[in-house]
Amino acid sequence: MLKVEKITKIFEPGTVSEKVALNQVDLVMNEGDFVTVIGGNGAGKSSLLNAIAGRFEVTSGSIFIDGTDLTRQPEYKRAQWIGRVFQDPMMGTAANMTIEENLSIALRRGKIRTLNWGIGKGEKEVYINHLAQLDLGLETRIKTKVGLLSGGQRQALTLLMATIKKPKLLLLDEHTAALDPSTGRKVLSLTDKLVKENRLTTLMVTHNMKDAIQYGNRIIMMDEGRIIADIPLEKKKNIQVEDLISLFEKTSRSGIANDRLLLA
């Protein structure tokens, strides 16, 4: 479904600021895979998601979704294939637009925009039904400006917007890191529910090893722009946080002494 072949990304090549963010990364995800990605600061986790989403053009390598080569396609064209939720709850939504207007934009992602984008009664009922599943009371507030929502409500809405069209690939970039622990757990639980119900192929970056173990069917560990471990479901079922730390210490070049990777 997703095939990443030897992608490398070098920022500011040939200068004193040269940075190799991704180094010959290979990754294959089958349809329905829910892969969690862990690693130290600067390991390449977000860079991997950015490369797949098209936030920047890779230096070398190829990216395919369902056999379609997206390597040179701009980000806006990849949006028809990819849903994404960022760490910052303020990203992914338009604060000055209402909940229903934001959902309308999400539903039309990848389509040709016209001046006629009115929200019909049937479409509004679809939004209400989807919002009711969040169990946050937002179905009664569809005329509310998104900027008035709490961080957790806004992130839950962003998650719904990213999944409402059942994208080929869902990218989650530490999407609960900016939330308080209680709200973060609720958003993660909602994430798991939406992913399972819609059988979404999902790539989720997290610094929390417990979350990496609890969610998904596979763990990928990154360090210095490389994938240094790929843990399948059969091994993941019995793995503990201590095992991940030990594995990281054995395979990492950078170590974890001062890193948020230790969060649990």
Steps between C-alpha positions, in 0.01 A plus 500: 500500500771748610846441361792723589818413312838626620388857564764746608448862598793737545429855609742774389738259324859610454483761777618507860133457596457178300261262675415146393142464624428169326761247394404228249169420671304196379147436628211286380153517658216271405138612492362522855841522669516727806870574550633701793831683457735571791849645527704780651483869422625556147470129414304576182149409615325821395725528196375161384139615528581831331669319212199272450255791524701711255594784734837495326653319205735216588861514386480147362280192516135430417160501672202296379142463620301217341760483226471870410829687506453810717868589530483822299137587564439815707336483841160624384471220245591236758216627722252282310691194626618615842337623821718664763481622860777716644632548852361852526117499542493839325616340174268310271193717563389852411437684828272767350271247332229293664520130576274414207699722263823328601343159444370616163853591392626161618227315312597679179872433538651404164200625303488797266384803696207708372326812624199289595593314818180542698427242769177314432271337757619151414863601533431664835343179629815312400709744703273470803521121490878506477535759776271300730750213484760723664283518813607860563166673441626665181201374301293770675754772423557471125454877457774572758826655380780246537721758672266484800560128559741356755826344382362149547176576317691660217739208469209255499337705224827504305516123531144470369582734212807292413301175493156602372591405143679181607842592361735241359749599770460678834804682641501591870794714611502491881139613484443474877831651619358850553198377698473436873532128592127441551401666173786329321372159609152584372635610162715185474200283583299681235787455255506125562122482454499689169799308365346162583148583382623636166795260463728796436864447416668716763848626583517657849804676646519500880759558772302291746616138495194374685280648228723350232453159659128534571390623158552357156633172366863598443772723647772675305800648679704778335839655571703754300266483204500120478258224599700294748227258610170373362300304757209291363178416685610158627800654680315818595238306700751410771736795490547734795631857527826367647545279194463801268752700702747211490450458125552870443820503706637207300419637155506879538802716427369800694382357833196605703638663815340839440212397281124506519507145365514397866147625558264224602 
